[in-house]
Every structure is written in structure tokens, then in C-alpha cells.
Amino acid sequence: MKHPLDSAPVLIHALTGSQAHGTATEFSDVDITRVTSFRTEQLAGLSPVPVAEHQRQTIKGILDVTDIDVATFLRHVVKGSARHFEVLYSPLAAPRCETGAMILTARPLLVTQSAVRHAYRGYIASLAAKVVDPGPNVTKELAVLHRLLAQATELWTTGDLDLRIADPGGVEDFVASFTGGDTEPLADLMNEASDMFAGLSPLSSDTAAARGLAADLVMAARAGADQKAPS
């Protein structure tokens, strides 16, 4: 059965999650995020479009599709959100229209130094506090922490991001070391991240320009879309 959001004006269609990181197993879901020109109230069910998230059964497992309004998406990008950066830098982020292509091309201007600090510094610190007093999810939290530190480092130092984890074995060694009682590698990584954020970056420092560009892109998306929800 066709889902109502299949008719949505999609700007960007991106593979995210473990499939994009290169860590998926045969049991992993396939996570897709779509940036649309629908407004939030249309995605939330106040119009004939019923939901913002839905699942579909596929041959290999569950296809999890998340739809997000372009204004909300760009607001999170400019403010700084690791989750939304993943959509922009997904190895399979495909523009579905001219405005979608413009958004992907504008990454160097939308993702600023301030946004990267905001996206990663607090998130990394909160995860580090969790693993110091480990719970049942400590293995997963350590793997996520290692991935976030690697993403932050790459974005800050190069201005670009490859979501695929370059050294999965290194992540496993890091997790095994910490759970075995050696906390020094984590302390070293945290100190390196702190020093890094205090240093220079090729990322733009012009947050005001990023906000203005995001507003222009939202206007372009709205102007190019049929705002009538599909019946």
C-alpha cells in the first residue's frame, strides 16, 4: 500500500544510521531520512498527511523512513546537530530537485565552527559522563562516543565529513580497552577534542550568513513546492 508521504515534495533523500556508517549487520534496519518542503504541521498530522515517521517491511528487514520539514532541518543544521549533519554528509544523500541540490552544495556555508562545537561538544561530554558510571548500554555508548569524536575531528580539521567509520577494528579495541578497565584512551581522546575545538578550523565562522542562507533556501523550497497535501 502506498504511503501518503510517498507523494511528498522531497528535496533530499539520504541513507543514515549504521548503513551509512558501514557498521550494519544482517539484523540492522535501513534508516532513510527525507527532507521535504511540507511544513511541520503537515508532517505532524494536522493536515491529511498523517505522520512524520513510518516503517515499511522490506526483504532484508525494516526500512525506517523519517521525514523532516526543510525549515526544521536547516534550523538544526545551522544551530548544530550531529544527527542532521549526517543527512548532509551521507554517502548516499541524493537531491531530488534543484533546491535539494542547492542545500547539499551549500554545506560549507551552512555548517559553521559554532554549529560543530554545539553539535558535538555537549553530546560527547554527556556520553563520557555516562560511560564513567557504566550501565547496561555501555558498549553501544562507547562505540557512539568514539564515532562522534572521530566525526567532530574530521569536520573541524578538514571542513568535510565521511560518515563511514574508517577503522571499525579500532572502535572495537577502544571499547574492549575501556570495559577492561583502561580509561586512559578515553581521557586522551577527550583532551584531544578539547584542544582541537580551541584551535583553528577551515569551517566558516559566519553564523549570521549561515542563518540568512538557510532562510533563503527555505523560501526557495516553499516557492518550488505544491503545498497542497496529497489526498
C-alpha positions, -999 to +999 in steps of 0.1 A: +000+000+000+014+034-010+021+056+020+007+092+017+042+107+022+054+089-010+038+119-028+055+145-006+078+171-023+111+155-013+142+177-015+168+153-002+167+115+003+196+102+025+208+069+039+217+074+076+224+052+106+245+020+107+242+015+069+258+049+063+285+043+090+294+009+074+286-010+106+253-026+096+247-063+103+221-086+087+198-075+115+202-038+111+174-016+099+177+006+068+174+042+080+163+068+055+158+105+062+139+126+037+139+164+038+106+177+024+091+211+017+060+202+037+055+223+068+059+207+102+021+207+109+015+187+077+041+161+088+027+160+123-008+151+112-027+184+114-033+181+077-042+150+056-006+138+058-007+116+089+028+110+104+064+122+103+079+087+107+068+054+094+081+019+089+080-005+059+089-042+058+115-050+033+130-083+022+161-077+043+144-061+073+128-029+084+130+003+064+127+032+088+118+064+070+119+097+087+105+128+070+116+163+082+104+197+072+131+217+054+128+247+078+133+225+109+161+206+092+181+237+083+174+253+117+190+223+134+219+223+109+227+259+115+224+256+153+244+224+153+231+188+153+251+157+147+220+138+136+212+164+110+248+167+098+246+130+090+219+138+064+240+165+047+271+143+046+255+109+040+274+090+013+240+084-003+224+118+001+206+124-032+190+157-042+155+152-057+151+187-070+171+219-077+166+232-041+178+199-027+210+201-048+215+237-036+212+226+001+239+199-004+262+223-023+258+248+005+272+226+032+305+245+036+285+277+043+257+261+065+280+241+088+299+266+108+325+264+136+298+273+161+275+247+148+301+219+150+311+229+186+274+229+196+267+196+179+295+176+193+310+191+224+280+187+247+269+154+232+304+139+237+306+152+273+272+138+282+282+104+268+315+105+285+298+111+318+275+081+312+303+056+305+323+067+335+294+052+355+286+024+331+252+009+326+239-020+305+243+000+273+279+010+279+293-009+249+270+009+225+276+042+242+313+038+239+310+030+202+288+060+196+312+082+216+342+070+196+323+077+163+312+112+174+348+121+184+360+109+150+333+129+132+340+160+152+377+158+145+372+153+108+347+181+104+367+205+125+401+198+109+391+193+072+357+210+068+343+178+054+329+145+067+329+109+056+303+091+077+318+056+071+339+045+100+374+042+088+387+017+113+360-005+128+387-026+145+400+005+163+365+011+177+363-025+190+397-021+206+387+011+222+355-004+236+373-035+248+401-014+265+376+007+284+354-022+295+385-040+306+393-011+330+417+011+310+401+046+309+433+063+296+424+061+259+391+079+266+408+106+287+433+111+259+405+114+232+386+139+254+417+160+259+425+160+222+389+171+214+391+199+239+424+211+224+410+207+189+380+230+195+403+257+208+423+256+176+418+268+140+394+253+116+387+257+078+350+258+087+332+291+082+328+313+113+300+334+098+269+321+117+248+351+106+255+343+069+245+306+075+212+317+090+205+340+061+214+313+036+192+288+054+162+312+053+168+318+015+169+280+009+136+275+029+120+302+008+132+285-024+119+252-013+085+266-004+082+285-037+090+254-057+066+231-039+029+224-042+018+230-006-015+210-011-011+178+008-018+146-012-052+131-007 
